[in-house]
Amino acid sequence: MHREIERVFRSEHGRIIAPLIRLSGSFDLAEDAMQEAFLAALDAWQSGLPENPGAWIQTTARRKLIDRLRRETRQQPLETAGEASVVPLMIQDTTEMFWAKHDDRLRLIFTCCHPALAREAQVALTLRTLCGLTTANIARAFVVPEATMAQRLVRAKHKIRVANIPYREPAPGVLPERLEPVLAVVYLIFNEGYAASHGEALVRHDLCREAIRLARLLIELIPGQAEAEGLLALMLLQDSRARARTGPRGELLTLDRQDRSMWDRAQIDEGATLIERALRRRKPGPYQFQAAIAAVHAQAPRAEDTDWREVAALYGELFQSQPSPIVRLNQAVAIAMAYGYECGLAVMDELAQQGDLDDYYMLHASRADLLRRLGRNGEARIAYARALQLTRNSVEQAFLRERISGLMIGPASG
């Protein structure tokens, strides 16, 4: 029962809380109602699970919220008060028809990404509210301390309440300028699904599917946006490898060890077509560069056929448009594969000295891999151990422990 409750919370969080926020106009009231519903489930489900646990939670949370609103505001019954705030009174244009047609989750993203909020707060609040990610999960995505992220979330909710930021869709004319932070949110949702920050599974397919679904809606809502097309292409290309990323025992398989016959060719073809269309718009951006990189990997029949020089060059373009230490780290991996392990390691050592990624486990895992390949096993063990301290995903932990135990005196390869 407890596992089922956890599963419902993870997979249905956004679907449950978005309409609650719309009904109440309050993030806190919506979260309280949802938590009360899950607590009620602990008692109610003792005799057996309902046929549709997610719907049970959604209905129970809505009733609890309405009861609280009635007590606090002494409004009319739901049919004359609550429902009127949910259903649009008049459909005026095709954009409003779009919002009326689809659920509240995309509207919630645009609310969280209101320009009155700082960029980091926009993304963090959406991940917390829509996906139910913990503060620790979000802090990991931003590579900041958990306490710092907790403060950002509190300030963001306070800003929404004090500034009376409405829970509604943006006007059609401002949709394109509100798109950038929304795309960032969707991609972070996907990233948390593609490489779960905690738990026993490497991939959370529910979050990957949700991010892809939201990206499709964005393209439908704001057609002709090259970066939206690039993001969808990127996620499709990455997700095409999801089934091959773990072995029969659930162990992590790096890109060079994956069975490429398990890659989803339909997703690869769709992603490749999308990125070609986006690039033809001649408005390049970070998601398009990343999608182009993913396409190079996806279209290589074997790992050894990968055009690493092209990958390194594309990461260089990406770094010009989005200079960040994580992009530079990924470029260092490509440089190592294209021009030699020592070249890539030199870049990683520079990043390590700067200190920005000291708490980012992939820096230490990537350095360890190059050190292992160079036969510098003592240094590799230290780097692997540091990476092991930082990751909270059990699949990644098992992979790192295997690497540490497999290190032997002498050169390593593969």
C-alpha positions in Angstrom: 0.0 0.0 0.0 2.8 2.4 0.9 4.5 1.7 -2.4 1.3 2.3 -4.3 0.8 5.6 -2.5 4.3 6.6 -3.4 3.8 5.6 -7.0 0.6 7.6 -7.2 2.3 10.7 -5.7 5.2 10.5 -8.1 3.2 9.8 -11.3 0.0 11.8 -10.6 1.4 14.8 -8.6 1.0 17.4 -11.4 -2.3 16.1 -12.6 -3.7 16.3 -9.1 -2.3 19.6 -7.9 -2.7 21.8 -11.0 -6.6 22.0 -10.9 -6.4 22.4 -7.1 -4.3 25.5 -7.5 -6.6 26.9 -10.2 -9.6 26.3 -7.9 -8.1 27.9 -4.8 -5.6 30.4 -6.3 -3.2 29.2 -3.6 -0.2 26.9 -3.9 -0.2 26.3 -0.2 -3.9 25.5 0.1 -3.6 23.1 -2.9 -0.6 21.4 -1.4 -2.4 21.0 2.0 -5.5 19.5 0.4 -3.4 17.0 -1.6 -1.4 16.0 1.5 -4.7 15.5 3.4 -5.9 13.3 0.6 -2.8 11.1 0.8 -3.1 10.9 4.6 -6.7 9.8 4.1 -5.6 7.1 1.7 -3.4 5.5 4.4 -6.6 4.7 6.3 -9.1 4.2 3.5 -6.9 1.8 1.5 -6.2 -0.6 4.3 -9.0 -2.9 3.1 -7.8 -2.7 -0.5 -6.8 -0.3 -3.3 -9.4 1.5 -5.3 -9.8 0.7 -8.9 -8.2 4.0 -9.9 -5.9 5.3 -7.0 -5.0 8.5 -8.8 -8.6 9.5 -9.4 -9.4 8.7 -5.8 -6.7 11.0 -4.5 -7.8 13.7 -7.0 -11.4 13.5 -6.0 -10.6 13.4 -2.2 -8.2 16.4 -2.4 -10.7 18.4 -4.4 -13.5 17.8 -1.8 -11.2 18.7 1.1 -10.1 21.9 -0.6 -13.7 22.9 -1.3 -14.7 22.2 2.3 -11.8 24.4 3.5 -12.7 27.2 1.1 -16.3 27.0 2.2 -15.3 27.3 5.8 -12.8 30.1 5.3 -14.8 32.2 2.8 -18.4 31.2 3.5 -19.1 31.2 -0.3 -22.0 29.7 -2.1 -22.0 25.9 -2.8 -19.6 24.6 -5.3 -22.1 24.7 -8.2 -22.4 28.5 -8.0 -19.0 29.4 -6.7 -16.1 27.0 -7.1 -17.1 25.7 -10.5 -17.5 29.2 -11.9 -13.9 29.9 -11.2 -12.8 26.9 -13.1 -14.8 27.0 -16.3 -14.2 29.9 -18.7 -17.3 31.9 -19.2 -16.7 32.7 -22.9 -14.3 31.3 -25.5 -13.0 34.3 -27.5 -10.2 33.0 -29.7 -8.3 29.8 -30.7 -5.8 30.3 -27.9 -8.5 30.2 -25.3 -10.0 27.2 -27.0 -6.6 25.5 -26.7 -6.4 26.2 -22.9 -10.0 25.0 -22.4 -9.3 21.8 -24.3 -6.2 20.7 -22.3 -5.6 20.1 -18.6 -4.2 22.7 -16.2 -0.6 21.5 -16.1 0.7 23.7 -18.9 -1.2 26.7 -17.5 0.5 25.9 -14.2 3.9 26.1 -15.8 3.2 29.5 -17.3 1.9 30.7 -13.9 5.1 29.6 -12.2 7.2 31.2 -15.0 5.6 34.6 -14.6 8.2 37.3 -15.3 7.7 38.8 -11.8 9.7 35.8 -10.5 13.4 35.3 -10.8 14.4 32.8 -13.4 15.8 30.3 -10.9 12.6 30.6 -8.9 10.4 30.1 -11.9 12.0 26.8 -12.8 12.4 25.5 -9.2 8.8 26.3 -8.3 7.4 24.5 -11.3 9.5 21.4 -10.7 8.4 21.4 -7.0 4.7 21.9 -7.8 4.1 20.1 -11.1 6.4 17.2 -10.6 6.5 16.8 -6.9 10.3 16.8 -6.8 11.8 17.3 -3.4 13.9 20.3 -2.6 17.0 18.1 -2.6 16.1 16.9 -6.2 15.8 20.4 -7.5 18.9 21.6 -5.7 20.8 18.8 -7.5 19.5 19.9 -10.8 20.7 23.5 -10.2 23.9 22.4 -8.5 23.2 24.5 -5.4 23.0 23.6 -1.7 19.6 22.4 -0.6 19.2 25.2 1.9 19.6 27.8 -0.9 17.0 26.1 -3.0 14.5 25.9 0.0 14.8 29.7 0.4 14.2 30.3 -3.3 11.0 28.2 -3.1 9.7 30.0 -0.1 10.4 33.4 -1.6 8.7 32.4 -4.9 5.5 31.4 -3.2 5.5 34.5 -1.1 6.0 36.7 -4.3 3.0 35.0 -6.0 0.8 35.6 -2.9 1.9 39.2 -2.3 2.0 40.3 -5.9 -1.4 38.5 -6.5 0.0 36.8 -9.6 -3.1 35.2 -11.3 -3.3 31.6 -12.2 -4.3 32.0 -15.8 -2.9 31.6 -19.3 -0.8 34.4 -20.8 -2.3 36.6 -23.6 -1.5 35.3 -27.1 0.8 38.3 -27.8 3.2 37.6 -24.9 3.4 33.8 -25.3 6.6 33.7 -27.3 8.5 35.9 -24.8 7.3 33.7 -21.9 8.5 30.6 -23.7 12.2 30.4 -22.7 11.7 29.6 -19.0 8.9 27.2 -19.8 11.2 25.3 -22.1 13.8 25.1 -19.3 11.2 23.7 -17.0 10.1 21.0 -19.4 13.7 20.0 -20.1 14.5 19.7 -16.3 11.4 17.6 -15.9 12.7 15.3 -18.6 16.2 15.3 -17.1 14.9 14.2 -13.7 13.1 11.4 -15.5 16.0 10.4 -17.7 18.5 10.2 -14.9 16.5 10.1 -11.6 18.3 11.9 -8.8 17.2 9.3 -6.2 15.5 6.0 -5.8 16.0 2.5 -7.2 15.4 3.2 -10.8 17.7 4.9 -13.2 14.8 6.2 -15.4 11.4 7.6 -14.4 9.5 7.0 -17.6 6.5 8.9 -16.3 8.4 12.1 -16.1 10.0 11.6 -19.5 6.6 11.0 -21.1 5.1 14.0 -19.3 7.9 16.3 -20.6 7.5 15.1 -24.1 3.7 15.6 -23.9 4.2 19.1 -22.6 6.6 19.9 -25.4 4.1 18.7 -28.0 1.5 21.0 -26.5 3.9 23.9 -26.6 4.5 23.4 -30.3 0.7 23.2 -30.8 0.2 26.3 -28.8 3.0 28.4 -30.3 3.9 27.0 -33.7 7.0 27.9 -35.6 9.3 28.2 -32.6 12.6 26.6 -33.5 13.8 26.1 -29.9 10.5 24.4 -28.9 11.0 22.0 -31.9 14.6 21.6 -30.9 13.7 20.6 -27.4 11.1 18.1 -28.5 13.7 16.6 -30.9 16.3 16.4 -28.1 14.0 14.6 -25.7 12.8 12.2 -28.4 16.3 11.3 -29.4 17.5 10.9 -25.8 14.4 8.9 -24.8 14.8 6.6 -27.8 17.7 5.0 -25.8 15.8 4.5 -22.5 15.2 0.8 -22.8 18.9 0.1 -23.6 20.3 2.1 -20.7 20.1 -0.7 -18.2 21.0 -4.4 -18.4 19.0 -7.5 -17.4 19.8 -7.0 -13.7 18.9 -3.3 -13.8 22.6 -2.2 -14.0 23.6 1.0 -15.8 25.0 0.6 -19.3 27.1 3.4 -20.7 26.5 4.5 -24.3 29.3 2.4 -25.7 27.8 -0.8 -24.1 24.2 -0.4 -25.1 22.4 -2.7 -27.5 21.5 -0.3 -30.2 18.9 -2.6 -31.7 16.8 -1.7 -28.6 16.8 2.0 -29.5 13.4 3.2 -30.7 13.9 3.9 -34.4 10.5 5.7 -34.7 11.5 8.2 -32.1 14.9 8.7 -33.7 13.4 9.3 -37.1 10.9 11.8 -35.6 13.6 13.6 -33.6 15.9 13.8 -36.6 13.1 15.2 -38.8 12.3 17.8 -36.1 15.8 19.0 -35.6 16.3 19.4 -39.4 13.1 21.4 -39.5 14.2 23.6 -36.6 17.6 24.3 -38.0 16.1 25.4 -41.3 14.4 28.2 -39.5 17.9 29.7 -39.0 17.3 30.7 -35.4 19.8 28.5 -33.6 19.7 27.9 -29.9 20.9 25.6 -27.1 18.2 23.0 -27.5 18.9 22.7 -31.2 22.6 22.3 -30.6 21.9 19.6 -28.0 19.4 17.8 -30.3 22.0 17.9 -33.1 24.5 16.2 -30.8 21.9 13.6 -29.8 21.3 13.0 -33.5 25.0 12.3 -34.1 24.9 9.6 -31.4 21.5 8.2 -32.5 22.5 7.8 -36.1 25.8 6.0 -35.5 25.3 2.3 -36.1 28.0 1.4 -33.6 29.7 3.3 -30.8 33.0 3.3 -32.6 31.3 4.9 -35.6 30.4 8.1 -33.6 31.8 11.2 -35.1 33.3 12.6 -31.9 34.9 15.5 -33.6 31.5 16.7 -34.8 30.2 16.2 -31.3 33.0 18.2 -29.8 32.5 21.0 -32.4 28.7 21.1 -31.6 29.5 21.4 -27.9 31.7 24.3 -28.7 28.8 26.0 -30.5 26.6 25.2 -27.5 29.1 26.6 -25.1 29.1 29.9 -27.1 25.3 30.2 -26.8 25.1 28.8 -23.3 28.4 29.1 -21.4 28.2 26.9 -18.3 30.5 24.5 -16.5 28.2 21.5 -17.2 28.3 22.2 -21.0 32.1 22.5 -20.8 32.2 19.2 -18.9 30.3 17.5 -21.7 32.5 19.1 -24.3 35.6 17.7 -22.4 34.2 14.2 -22.7 33.8 14.7 -26.5 37.3 16.2 -26.7 38.7 13.1 -24.9 37.1 10.7 -27.3 38.0 12.8 -30.4 41.5 14.0 -29.5 42.8 11.8 -26.7 42.1 11.2 -23.0 44.8 13.5 -21.9 43.2 16.4 -23.8 39.8 15.8 -22.2 41.3 15.3 -18.8 43.1 18.7 -18.9 39.8 20.4 -19.5 38.1 18.5 -16.6 41.0 19.4 -14.3 40.5 23.1 -15.1 36.8 22.7 -14.2 37.7 20.9 -10.9 40.1 23.7 -10.0 37.4 26.3 -10.5 35.2 24.5 -7.9 31.8 25.3 -9.5 31.1 21.6 -10.0 32.7 20.2 -6.8 29.3 18.9 -5.7 28.3 17.6 -9.2 28.9 13.9 -9.2 29.3 13.6 -13.0 32.4 15.7 -12.9 34.1 13.3 -10.6 32.7 10.2 -12.4 33.9 11.5 -15.8 37.4 12.4 -14.5 37.5 8.9 -12.9 36.7 7.3 -16.2 39.4 9.1 -18.1 41.9 8.4 -15.3 40.9 4.7 -15.5 41.4 4.6 -19.2 44.9 6.2 -18.8 45.8 3.5 -16.2 46.0 6.0 -13.3 44.0 3.7 -11.1 44.8 5.3 -7.7 43.6 8.7 -8.8 40.6 7.0 -10.5 39.5 5.3 -7.2 39.6 8.7 -5.4 37.5 10.3 -8.1 35.0 7.4 -8.2 34.7 7.5 -4.4 33.9 11.2 -4.5 31.2 10.6 -7.2 29.8 7.8 -5.1 29.4 10.2 -2.1 27.4 12.6 -4.2 24.9 10.5 -6.1 21.7 9.3 -4.5 20.5 7.0 -7.2 21.1 3.3 -6.3 21.7 2.3 -9.9 24.4 4.9 -10.3 25.8 3.9 -6.9 26.0 0.2 -8.0 27.8 1.2 -11.2 30.4 3.3 -9.4 31.0 0.6 -6.9 31.6 -1.9 -9.7 34.0 0.5 -11.3 36.0 0.9 -8.1 36.1 -2.8 -7.4 37.2 -3.5 -11.0 40.2 -1.2 -11.0 43.4 -3.2 -11.2 47.1 -2.3 -11.5 48.0 -1.5 -15.0 46.4 0.3 -18.0 42.6 0.1 -18.3 40.6 0.3 -21.5 37.0 0.4 -22.6 
